[in-house]
Amino acid sequence: MKISLSWLKEYVDIGDMSVEDLVNNLTMSGLEVEDYVDQRDIYKDFVVGYVKEKIKQSAKKYRLKKKQKKPVG
């Protein structure tokens, strides 16, 4: 069964315990921890941003023009 750390924190006071210490404590209390994934390692280079304002296009818009095809031959 997979559970998240935030879900576990709703029921158990973990404090500032590291994930490795938590896994060790759960194992020592008789619960089997098969594997764990620290999401902070996966998303450590992930950046969240937002757009503050929209930049208006200049009066001179660059448009693509469709070229007429010339018959070959």
N, C-alpha and C positions, 0 to 999 in steps of 0.2 A: 504494500500500500504506500502510495506517495502522499506526503503531507508537506505543507509549506511551513517555514519558520514562523511566519506571521500568524498562521492558524494555531501553531503550538503555543505561541506567546499569549494567546487569548486564554489559555487554560493553565499554563505553567509560568511561574515567575522565573524567567531565565536571567534577567539582568544584563550585564555586559559580557556574558560568557561567549567565548568563540565557538564557532561551529565544530571544530575538532574536539574541544572540551565537552560540548554537548553530546556529540556522538559517543565519546568515551564514557560519559556518565550514563547515558541510556543503555549502553552495552553492559556496563557493570551492574546496572539495576536489573538485568535479566531480559531486556528487550533486544531483539536481533536487529541490527542496522546493517543492511546488505550493502548499501551504497549511499553516498550523498553528493550533491552538486552545489558548489558555492556559486551562486548567480553573480556575485560581485566580480569574480574572475572572468566570467563570460562577457559582461558588459562594462568592463573597466575603461575601454576607449570609446564608449558610446556617449555622444553629445546630443543634448536636447536643445532645440532652439525654436524661435518663433519669429514671424514676420511682423515688424513694427509698423511699417507703412508701405504702401504700394507706390512704386516709382511710375510717374506718368511718362508716356511715350512722347518723344519730341514731335513737332509739327511735320517734319519731314519723315514720313514713314517709308521704310524700305519694303517694297513689295516685290514678290517674285512675278515675273511676267512670263506668260506662256508663249513659247516660240512656235511659229507656224512651221509645220514640217514641209519640206520641199520634196517633191517626188524624185526618186532616184532613177536615172537612166535616160 
